[in-house]
Amino acid sequence: MSDDKNTDNGRRTLVIATAAVGGGAVAGAAVPFLASLSPSERAKAAGAPVEADISKLQPGEMMTVEWRGKPVWILRRTKEQLASLAAVKGEVADPESARSEQPEYCKNTYRSIKDEYLVTIGICTHLGCSPSSKFQPGAESGMGADWKGGFLCPCHGSTFDLAGRVFKNKPAPDNLPIPPHKYLADTKLLIGDDSKGA
């Protein structure tokens, strides 16, 4: 009888040890698997908001920052550039930005929070090319004598004014998108987040 008890105890010990080792192996395999399901630090950073210091940006100058892998242009417009927006209102396809992609707080003539600064994604809404800046008004820009300044997509000829509004009868269907953004200070922007905070 005692041999049967010893055999049962030995089997029980072996079963418990095997189960413990097997459970440890399953847990060890599960940890990296579950960790692979959460986004990487690089992926988090790619979608994270981006701060931009605009303190050195002079009137008429533009800077580019990257947000979510896209170029975001920040243009500090001059008084003349702001005045040109009213002059071309009848020439742009969506002057009130009714069908364009932008936050509600940018549905205005300037498509901005502060009139002076345009913050827009620098990707043409036609086929995703990156337009070039043609800020110089008139024939010197190579755009014709009546050109008021703006952007040209060289791939298919779409043109945009200095608020990123597309001109009529161009391949691009919509204005340049405006990303969510807010001012952290007079000279500091946060692109990708427009929450009010706590």
C-alpha positions as CSV (number, residue, x, y, z in Angstrom):
1,M,0.0,0.0,0.0
2,S,2.8,2.4,0.8
3,D,4.3,1.8,-2.6
4,D,1.0,2.9,-4.3
5,K,0.9,6.0,-2.1
6,N,4.5,6.8,-3.1
7,T,3.7,6.3,-6.7
8,D,0.7,8.5,-6.5
9,N,2.7,11.2,-4.7
10,G,5.4,11.0,-7.3
11,R,3.0,11.2,-10.2
12,R,1.2,14.1,-8.5
13,T,4.5,15.9,-8.0
14,L,5.5,15.2,-11.7
15,V,2.1,16.5,-12.9
16,I,2.3,19.7,-10.8
17,A,5.9,20.3,-11.9
18,T,5.0,19.8,-15.6
19,A,2.0,22.1,-15.3
20,A,4.1,24.8,-13.6
21,V,6.8,24.6,-16.3
22,G,4.1,24.6,-19.0
23,G,2.3,27.5,-17.5
24,G,5.5,29.5,-17.2
25,A,6.3,28.8,-20.9
26,V,2.8,29.9,-21.9
27,A,3.2,33.1,-19.9
28,G,6.6,33.7,-21.3
29,A,5.3,33.4,-24.8
30,A,2.2,35.5,-24.2
31,V,4.1,38.5,-22.8
32,P,6.0,39.3,-26.1
33,F,2.9,38.5,-28.1
34,L,0.7,40.8,-26.2
35,A,3.4,43.5,-26.2
36,S,3.5,43.3,-30.0
37,L,-0.2,44.2,-30.1
38,S,0.3,47.6,-28.5
39,P,1.7,50.4,-30.8
40,S,5.5,50.9,-30.8
41,E,7.1,54.1,-29.5
42,R,7.8,55.0,-33.1
43,A,4.1,54.6,-34.1
44,K,3.0,56.6,-31.1
45,A,5.4,59.4,-32.0
46,A,4.2,59.4,-35.6
47,G,0.7,60.3,-34.5
48,A,1.6,62.4,-31.6
49,P,1.1,66.2,-31.6
50,V,4.1,68.3,-32.7
51,E,5.2,71.6,-31.2
52,A,6.4,74.4,-33.5
53,D,8.3,77.4,-32.4
54,I,7.3,80.3,-34.7
55,S,9.1,83.0,-32.9
56,K,11.7,83.5,-35.7
57,L,9.2,83.4,-38.5
58,Q,9.2,86.8,-40.3
59,P,6.2,88.1,-42.3
60,G,6.2,86.4,-45.7
61,E,8.2,83.4,-44.5
62,M,7.1,79.8,-44.3
63,M,8.4,76.9,-42.3
64,T,7.6,73.2,-42.5
65,V,7.2,70.7,-39.7
66,E,6.3,67.0,-40.0
67,W,3.2,65.6,-38.4
68,R,2.0,62.0,-39.0
69,G,4.5,61.8,-41.8
70,K,3.0,64.8,-43.6
71,P,4.5,68.2,-44.2
72,V,2.7,71.0,-42.3
73,W,3.3,74.5,-43.6
74,I,3.2,77.4,-41.3
75,L,3.1,80.7,-43.3
76,R,3.3,84.1,-41.6
77,R,1.4,86.2,-44.0
78,T,2.1,89.9,-44.7
79,K,-0.7,92.5,-44.8
80,E,-0.5,92.5,-48.6
81,Q,-0.9,88.7,-48.6
82,L,-3.9,88.9,-46.3
83,A,-5.4,91.6,-48.5
84,S,-5.0,89.4,-51.6
85,L,-7.4,86.8,-50.2
86,A,-10.4,89.1,-50.6
87,A,-9.2,89.9,-54.2
88,V,-9.3,86.3,-55.3
89,K,-12.5,85.3,-53.5
90,G,-14.5,85.0,-56.7
91,E,-11.8,82.9,-58.4
92,V,-11.5,80.1,-55.8
93,A,-13.8,77.1,-55.9
94,D,-14.7,76.9,-52.2
95,P,-14.2,80.5,-50.8
96,E,-16.0,79.9,-47.5
97,S,-14.3,76.5,-47.0
98,A,-17.8,74.8,-46.8
99,R,-16.7,71.5,-48.2
100,S,-13.0,71.5,-47.2
101,E,-11.3,69.7,-44.4
102,Q,-10.5,72.0,-41.5
103,P,-11.6,72.4,-37.9
104,E,-14.7,74.6,-37.3
105,Y,-12.5,77.4,-35.8
106,C,-10.8,77.8,-39.2
107,K,-13.9,78.1,-41.3
108,N,-13.2,81.8,-42.2
109,T,-11.7,83.8,-45.0
110,Y,-8.2,83.3,-43.6
111,R,-8.7,79.6,-42.7
112,S,-6.8,80.2,-39.5
113,I,-7.1,81.0,-35.8
114,K,-4.9,84.1,-36.1
115,D,-5.3,85.9,-39.4
116,E,-1.5,86.3,-39.8
117,Y,-0.7,82.6,-39.7
118,L,-1.8,79.9,-42.1
119,V,-1.3,76.3,-40.8
120,T,-2.0,73.8,-43.6
121,I,-1.0,70.3,-44.7
122,G,1.2,70.8,-47.8
123,I,-0.3,68.0,-49.8
124,C,-2.4,68.6,-52.9
125,T,-5.9,67.2,-52.7
126,H,-5.7,65.9,-56.2
127,L,-3.1,63.1,-56.2
128,G,-1.1,63.8,-53.1
129,C,1.8,65.8,-54.7
130,S,3.5,68.5,-52.7
131,P,2.8,72.0,-54.1
132,S,5.6,74.6,-54.3
133,S,5.4,78.2,-53.0
134,K,4.8,80.9,-55.5
135,F,4.5,83.8,-53.0
136,Q,5.7,86.5,-55.4
137,P,2.8,88.3,-57.0
138,G,2.7,89.2,-60.7
139,A,4.6,88.0,-63.7
140,E,7.9,87.6,-61.7
141,S,6.4,84.5,-60.2
142,G,6.1,82.9,-63.6
143,M,2.4,82.6,-63.0
144,G,1.1,85.5,-65.0
145,A,0.5,89.2,-64.4
146,D,-2.7,88.8,-62.4
147,W,-1.2,86.3,-59.9
148,K,-1.7,87.4,-56.3
149,G,0.6,84.8,-54.7
150,G,-0.1,81.3,-53.5
151,F,0.9,77.7,-54.2
152,L,1.3,75.7,-57.4
153,C,1.2,71.9,-57.7
154,P,3.5,71.3,-60.6
155,C,2.3,67.8,-61.2
156,H,-1.1,68.7,-62.7
157,G,-1.3,72.5,-62.4
158,S,-3.6,73.0,-59.4
159,T,-3.2,76.4,-57.9
160,F,-4.1,77.6,-54.4
161,D,-4.3,81.0,-52.8
162,L,-2.5,82.1,-49.7
163,A,-5.2,80.5,-47.5
164,G,-4.8,77.2,-49.3
165,R,-8.1,77.6,-51.2
166,V,-8.0,75.9,-54.6
167,F,-8.8,78.0,-57.7
168,K,-11.7,77.1,-59.9
169,N,-11.4,74.7,-62.9
170,K,-8.3,72.9,-61.5
171,P,-7.7,69.2,-61.0
172,A,-7.6,69.4,-57.1
173,P,-11.2,69.0,-55.8
174,D,-10.7,70.7,-52.4
175,N,-8.7,73.3,-50.5
176,L,-5.5,72.2,-48.7
177,P,-6.5,70.5,-45.4
178,I,-6.0,72.4,-42.1
179,P,-4.8,70.1,-39.3
180,P,-6.2,70.5,-35.8
181,H,-3.9,72.9,-33.9
182,K,-3.8,75.4,-31.1
183,Y,-1.5,78.1,-29.7
184,L,0.3,77.2,-26.5
185,A,1.7,80.7,-26.5
186,D,1.9,83.6,-28.9
187,T,4.9,82.0,-30.6
188,K,4.3,78.3,-30.0
189,L,1.9,76.1,-31.9
190,L,0.8,72.6,-31.1
191,I,-0.2,70.7,-34.3
192,G,-2.4,67.7,-34.0
193,D,-4.2,68.6,-30.8
194,D,-6.9,71.3,-30.4
195,S,-8.3,70.1,-27.1
196,K,-9.1,72.8,-24.5
197,G,-7.3,71.0,-21.7
198,A,-8.4,70.4,-18.1
